[in-house]
Amino acid sequence: MEYLEFKPDGRLAKYVECYWYAFSPRPPFQDRESLIPDGTIECMFNFGDSYSQLVGDVREAVKGSHVIGIRKEALTISQTGRQHFFCIRFKPGGTYPFFGVPAHLFANAFHGMSDLFGKETGELEERLYHAKDNMERVGICDGFLLGKFSEGIYEVEFAQKLVPALLAAGNIRQILTDFNVTHKTLERRFGRVLGVSPMEFVKIKRFNRAVHAMYGCEFKSLTDIGYSCGYYDQSHFIREFKRLTGLTPRNFLERQFTIVQVIQPALAKG
């Protein structure tokens, strides 16, 4: 499988993590793959075959171009056809100035691109599909997003300022004091801009560090990984991991999900 990442225009750097391209003429993944929580929201322009979300044993087709909201738990997908994507990966809170829709309204689900961009979606898809190469696609997406700025930039910048402080502190109480906000205000802003609560976001990023360490073989044991990533003990590590993925850390690692290997660069940035 070919996978490439591209930087956005510097004016978008606060909001867009990267653009990425993936192509494979044959199914690149296992029949069941785990789309884990990673703190991002992505716009997926799909020029290949449709794939499916698996809910139990029921397959629900994810057709055409779509948005994957921030995930509070892993989604199971099955992609058994030709893969051809060009996508926008947003930083935490990065969609708010462009969509103008509270991020919690489309969390943990797939939504048709037209639900958020309306009639503009079809024209944008056409331009991206017929572009001569990926650098032209980058320019098209840069121009589209720069033309979509709306109100809410202050909200995003406030939330993004809170994120590193929250991850460093690991608790809400210190943040409320340092930023002079109430718990209710903090919850409301995080839900609107990022799509999850502050503590849900902390748990997702802690989980991301653990998954990155697991796939990087940086530690001698899963217990060492748990402690290094901020879990209180092994039972805490297992409990949170199962809540996010439905699997224990050991079972998750044994599955060796291909898609998790592909997104390692994104996890490393978290």
Sequence and secondary structure as in RCSB ss.txt:
>XXXX:A:sequence
MEYLEFKPDGRLAKYVECYWYAFSPRPPFQDRESLIPDGTIECMFNFGDSYSQLVGDVREAVKGSHVIGIRKEAL
TISQTGRQHFFCIRFKPGGTYPFFGVPAHLFANAFHGMSDLFGKETGELEERLYHAKDNMERVGICDGFLLGKFS
EGIYEVEFAQKLVPALLAAGNIRQILTDFNVTHKTLERRFGRVLGVSPMEFVKIKRFNRAVHAMYGCEFKSLTDI
GYSCGYYDQSHFIREFKRLTGLTPRNFLERQFTIVQVIQPALAKG
>XXXX:A:secstr
 EEEEE   GGGTTTEEEEEEEEESS  S SSEEE   S EEEEEE S  EEEEETTEEEEE SSEEE   SS E
EEE  S EEEEEEEE TTTTHHHH S GGGGTTSEEEHHHHHTTHHHHHHHHHHH SSHHHHHHHHHHHHHTT  
S HHHHHHHHHHHHHHHHH SHHHHHHHHT  HHHHHHHHHHHTSS HHHHHHHHHHHHHHHHHHHT SSSHHHH
HHHTT SSHHHHHHHHHHHHSS HHHHHHH  HHHHHTHHHHHH 
